[in-house]
């Protein structure tokens, strides 16, 4: 498509405005987030562990996660991708909004210190530890069509269908299945906006910790990412550890990383005050 001079000028003006807002937002944030967590670091006290689960390749898992609890997702084999959907337990119409999670924090990358936001501007989950830093917020999960295109005709499970089944177990339905976030999916974007898969950024034993900032409904799917170039449908098991997390203090990194994060936690506080008053 050939753009007119007016359209090119409009695009340039929009980009300039975006860069201006981004600079203003980042001016209140740390210059750099902490480095990734060492794979042998951030041990969990045995007394804090509530539950351990193993999710086999191709399958899914659901849970009700209470505020103050956390999940550690472990890429045990180094070949897995864990996709996430999350809803507010009190009102599931409030749910993960991957677009707001990206634009509010001025970054498509998720790592330690970032938060995962709802469509109501509140924090659903905080990323408190992360040994990987290779996660995908843009491409989404696999479907029957992407599996067929990659692997040919065959009975291979996919993220979309897993999430529909998971939603049903949580009392929801397919209308409640929205775009997901995928952990241990090393997707990057080049200067021309094309996706690239960086397999060398995925390692056995990588983990990410997600702390619940409100009571949540959570669904996880362990299926190959649609951009994974492997021609073979091979997905190792993943380990999930549910544990009691340390509460977010006033100087908590996720709470204070940016002005937008501060406001999102303030929105959480308003919701909590209302629920206590009610």
C-alpha positions as CSV (number, residue, x, y, z in Angstrom):
1,X,0.0,0.0,0.0
2,X,1.3,3.4,-1.0
3,X,0.7,6.1,1.6
4,X,-0.1,9.7,0.7
5,X,1.9,12.6,2.0
6,X,-0.9,13.5,4.4
7,X,-1.0,10.0,5.8
8,X,2.8,9.9,6.2
9,X,2.7,13.2,8.0
10,X,-0.1,12.0,10.3
11,X,2.0,8.9,11.1
12,X,5.1,11.0,11.9
13,X,3.0,13.3,14.1
14,X,1.6,10.4,16.0
15,X,5.0,8.8,16.5
16,X,6.4,12.1,17.7
17,X,3.6,12.4,20.3
18,X,4.1,8.8,21.4
19,X,7.9,9.4,21.8
20,X,7.1,12.5,23.9
21,X,4.7,10.7,26.2
22,X,7.1,7.7,26.5
23,X,9.9,10.0,27.5
24,X,7.7,11.7,30.1
25,X,6.6,8.4,31.5
26,X,10.1,6.9,31.6
27,X,11.5,10.0,33.2
28,X,9.8,8.9,36.5
29,X,10.9,5.3,36.2
30,X,14.2,3.7,37.2
31,X,16.8,4.0,34.4
32,X,17.1,0.2,34.3
33,X,15.2,-2.7,36.0
34,X,17.3,-5.2,38.0
35,X,19.1,-8.0,36.1
36,X,17.5,-11.4,35.7
37,X,17.3,-13.6,38.8
38,X,20.0,-16.3,38.9
39,X,18.6,-19.7,38.2
40,X,19.8,-21.0,41.6
41,X,18.6,-17.8,43.4
42,X,15.4,-16.8,45.2
43,X,14.8,-20.0,46.9
44,X,11.3,-20.5,48.4
45,X,11.0,-21.5,52.1
46,X,9.5,-24.9,52.4
47,X,7.0,-23.6,55.0
48,X,5.7,-21.1,52.5
49,X,4.8,-23.7,49.9
50,X,1.1,-24.4,49.6
51,X,1.0,-26.7,46.5
52,X,3.2,-28.2,43.8
53,X,1.8,-29.2,40.4
54,X,3.3,-30.7,37.3
55,X,1.6,-29.7,34.0
56,X,2.3,-32.2,31.2
57,X,3.1,-31.1,27.7
58,X,0.0,-30.1,25.8
59,X,-2.2,-29.8,28.9
60,X,-3.5,-27.0,31.1
61,X,-4.1,-26.1,34.8
62,X,-6.5,-23.8,36.6
63,X,-6.5,-22.4,40.1
64,X,-8.1,-19.7,42.4
65,X,-5.1,-17.6,43.6
66,X,-5.6,-15.5,46.7
67,X,-4.1,-12.0,47.1
68,X,-0.7,-12.4,48.7
69,X,-0.1,-15.8,47.2
70,X,2.3,-16.4,44.3
71,X,3.0,-18.9,41.5
72,X,6.5,-19.9,40.4
73,X,6.4,-21.2,36.9
74,X,9.4,-23.4,36.1
75,X,10.5,-24.3,32.6
76,X,11.9,-27.7,33.7
77,X,12.9,-29.0,30.3
78,X,13.9,-25.7,28.7
79,X,11.6,-26.5,25.8
80,X,8.2,-25.3,27.2
81,X,6.1,-22.3,26.8
82,X,3.5,-21.4,29.5
83,X,0.6,-19.2,28.4
84,X,-1.4,-17.3,31.0
85,X,-4.9,-16.0,31.3
86,X,-6.2,-14.3,34.5
87,X,-9.5,-12.8,35.8
88,X,-10.5,-11.0,38.9
89,X,-12.2,-13.6,41.1
90,X,-14.9,-11.2,42.4
91,X,-15.8,-10.0,39.0
92,X,-14.4,-12.0,36.0
93,X,-15.5,-9.2,33.6
94,X,-12.3,-7.6,34.9
95,X,-9.5,-9.5,33.3
96,X,-6.0,-9.5,31.9
97,X,-5.4,-6.8,29.3
98,X,-2.2,-7.5,27.5
99,X,-2.4,-4.3,25.4
100,X,-2.6,-2.1,28.6
101,X,0.1,-4.1,30.2
102,X,2.4,-3.1,27.3
103,X,1.4,0.5,26.7
104,X,1.1,1.6,30.3
105,X,4.6,0.4,31.0
106,X,6.0,1.6,27.7
107,X,7.5,-1.8,26.9
108,X,6.4,-5.0,25.2
109,X,8.9,-7.0,27.3
110,X,8.0,-8.5,30.7
111,X,10.7,-9.0,33.3
112,X,11.3,-8.7,37.1
113,X,9.8,-5.4,38.3
114,X,6.9,-5.3,35.7
115,X,3.2,-5.8,36.5
116,X,0.4,-7.4,34.6
117,X,-2.6,-5.1,34.4
118,X,-6.4,-5.6,34.1
119,X,-8.7,-3.7,31.8
120,X,-9.7,-1.6,34.8
121,X,-6.2,-0.2,35.4
122,X,-5.5,-2.4,38.4
123,X,-2.6,-4.8,39.0
124,X,-3.5,-8.4,38.7
125,X,0.0,-9.9,39.1
126,X,3.5,-8.6,39.9
127,X,6.6,-10.2,38.4
128,X,8.8,-10.4,41.6
129,X,11.5,-12.8,40.2
130,X,12.5,-13.8,36.7
131,X,15.5,-15.8,35.5
132,X,14.5,-15.6,31.9
133,X,13.3,-12.3,30.6
134,X,12.3,-14.0,27.4
135,X,8.5,-13.7,27.3
136,X,5.9,-12.9,24.6
137,X,3.1,-10.3,25.0
138,X,2.4,-9.8,21.3
139,X,2.0,-13.0,19.2
140,X,-0.5,-14.9,21.4
141,X,-1.0,-18.7,21.8
142,X,-1.4,-21.5,19.4
143,X,-4.7,-22.6,17.8
144,X,-5.8,-25.6,15.9
145,X,-5.0,-23.8,12.7
146,X,-1.5,-22.8,13.7
147,X,-0.8,-26.3,14.9
148,X,-2.0,-27.8,11.6
149,X,0.1,-25.4,9.6
150,X,3.2,-26.2,11.7
151,X,2.8,-29.9,12.3
152,X,0.4,-31.2,9.7
153,X,-2.9,-33.0,10.3
154,X,-3.0,-34.7,13.7
155,X,-4.4,-34.6,17.2
156,X,-2.2,-31.9,18.8
157,X,-3.5,-29.9,21.7
158,X,-3.4,-26.1,21.4
159,X,-3.5,-23.1,23.7
160,X,-6.8,-21.6,22.4
161,X,-8.8,-24.9,23.0
162,X,-7.0,-25.4,26.3
163,X,-8.2,-22.0,27.5
164,X,-11.8,-22.7,26.5
165,X,-11.7,-25.9,28.5
166,X,-10.0,-24.0,31.4
167,X,-12.6,-21.2,31.3
168,X,-15.4,-23.8,31.6
169,X,-13.8,-25.3,34.7
170,X,-13.7,-21.8,36.3
171,X,-17.4,-21.2,35.6
172,X,-16.6,-19.0,32.5
173,X,-17.0,-19.7,28.8
174,X,-15.3,-19.0,25.4
175,X,-16.5,-15.3,25.5
176,X,-14.1,-14.9,28.5
177,X,-11.0,-16.1,26.6
178,X,-8.9,-13.1,25.6
179,X,-5.4,-12.7,24.2
180,X,-2.8,-14.3,26.5
181,X,0.7,-13.7,27.7
182,X,3.3,-16.4,27.1
183,X,6.3,-17.1,29.4
184,X,9.5,-18.7,28.1
185,X,8.6,-17.6,24.6
186,X,11.7,-15.8,23.2
187,X,10.0,-13.6,20.7
188,X,11.7,-10.4,19.6
189,X,10.6,-7.7,17.1
190,X,13.1,-6.3,14.5
191,X,13.2,-2.8,13.1
192,X,10.7,-3.7,10.4
193,X,8.1,-5.0,12.9
194,X,8.8,-8.7,12.1
195,X,8.7,-11.3,14.8
196,X,11.9,-13.4,15.4
197,X,12.4,-16.5,17.5
198,X,15.6,-16.6,19.6
199,X,15.9,-20.1,20.8
200,X,19.2,-19.5,22.6
201,X,17.3,-17.4,25.2
202,X,15.3,-20.3,26.5
203,X,17.0,-22.5,29.1
204,X,16.1,-25.5,31.3
205,X,15.4,-24.4,34.9
206,X,14.3,-20.9,34.1
207,X,11.5,-19.6,36.3
208,X,9.2,-16.6,36.8
209,X,7.4,-15.6,40.0
210,X,3.9,-14.0,39.8
211,X,2.5,-12.5,43.0
212,X,-1.3,-12.0,43.1
213,X,-2.3,-8.4,44.0
214,X,-6.0,-9.4,44.2
215,X,-8.0,-12.6,44.4
216,X,-7.7,-14.2,41.0
217,X,-8.9,-17.0,38.7
218,X,-5.8,-18.3,36.8
219,X,-5.5,-20.6,33.7
220,X,-2.2,-21.8,32.4
221,X,-1.6,-23.7,29.1
222,X,1.6,-25.7,28.3
223,X,1.6,-25.9,24.5
224,X,4.3,-25.0,21.9
225,X,4.3,-21.3,20.9
226,X,3.0,-20.7,17.4
227,X,6.3,-19.1,16.4
228,X,8.5,-21.9,17.7
229,X,10.1,-23.1,14.5
230,X,10.5,-26.8,15.6
231,X,8.7,-29.0,13.1
232,X,8.1,-31.5,15.9
233,X,5.3,-31.1,18.5
234,X,7.4,-31.6,21.6
235,X,6.6,-29.9,24.9
236,X,8.2,-30.9,28.2
237,X,6.4,-30.8,31.5
238,X,6.4,-27.7,33.6
239,X,6.4,-27.3,37.4
240,X,4.2,-24.9,39.2
241,X,4.8,-24.0,42.9
242,X,2.1,-22.1,44.7
243,X,3.4,-20.3,47.8
244,X,2.7,-17.5,50.3
245,X,4.6,-14.5,49.2
246,X,6.0,-11.6,51.2
247,X,3.6,-8.7,51.0
248,X,4.4,-5.7,48.8
249,X,6.0,-3.0,51.0
250,X,5.9,0.7,50.3
251,X,9.2,0.5,48.5
252,X,8.4,-2.7,46.6
253,X,10.0,-2.6,43.1
254,X,6.8,-3.5,41.2
255,X,4.8,-0.9,43.2
256,X,7.2,1.9,42.5
257,X,8.7,1.2,39.1
258,X,6.8,4.0,37.4
259,X,4.1,6.6,37.9
260,X,1.7,4.3,36.1
261,X,2.5,1.4,38.4
262,X,1.9,3.6,41.4
263,X,-1.5,4.6,40.1
264,X,-2.4,1.0,39.3
265,X,-1.6,0.0,42.9
266,X,-3.6,2.9,44.2
267,X,-6.6,1.6,42.1
268,X,-6.1,-1.7,43.8
269,X,-6.3,0.0,47.2
270,X,-9.5,1.7,46.3
271,X,-11.0,-1.7,45.3
272,X,-9.8,-3.3,48.5
273,X,-11.2,-0.5,50.6
274,X,-14.6,-0.9,48.9
275,X,-14.7,-4.6,49.4
276,X,-13.8,-4.2,53.1
277,X,-16.5,-1.5,53.6
278,X,-19.1,-3.6,51.8
